Amino acid sequence: MRSVKLYKPSESGKGSAVQFHPARVGSKKEPALFVEAVRQSGPKPQPGSSDSPFNWKDKISIMLSVDELANIVAYIKNLTNKEIKFVHRSEKNDKESIGVLGLKKPETAEEIKFGNWLMTVGRDRDNIMVRLTPGEVMQLAIISEEVIRCYVDVQNVNYEKS
């Protein structure tokens, strides 16, 4: 499965980018989705330029489980109105967050007009906010559903009739 990168540069240099990267993790090679976000680190390049205003070495990453992805899909498809917020904590210090992901539907008149969803990816007090269009939210839903399908396929569920 291929990764999806969404770039949101701004003229002011305060843009961001997010990547959805499916992978298999752990000894069981279970499917998961890494969400990686980065701030814009320079001015918006001129059209046709190969310069990138994003430094992916400074990214913030969070790995989402199949259960978390199912909650995201349910939220996107309006099966629940409970705003998405996942907080992953360090095993050594449960007060230290090592990853946070939030997803919020458009609420204000302007957000609804432009269809802007808000995704927040962060750790501790360092949060990166990315505005997503409805089409980009659908890409998140589709890639999430594919990771879930991979998980079900890996489980080798036997559906024989009794």
FENGI-V876756 format. One record per run of one state. SS is the DSSP state (hx for helix, st for strand, lp for the rest). FROM is the first residue (numbers start at 1). TO is the last residue. If there is no record, write none. Layout:
ss from to
SS FROM TO
SS FROM TO
//
This chain:
ss from to
lp 1 3
st 4 8
lp 9 15
st 16 25
lp 26 29
st 30 40
lp 41 53
st 54 54
lp 55 55
hx 56 58
lp 59 59
st 60 64
lp 65 65
hx 66 76
lp 77 83
st 84 89
lp 90 96
st 97 104
lp 105 108
hx 109 114
lp 115 116
st 117 123
lp 124 125
st 126 132
lp 133 133
hx 134 154
lp 155 162
//
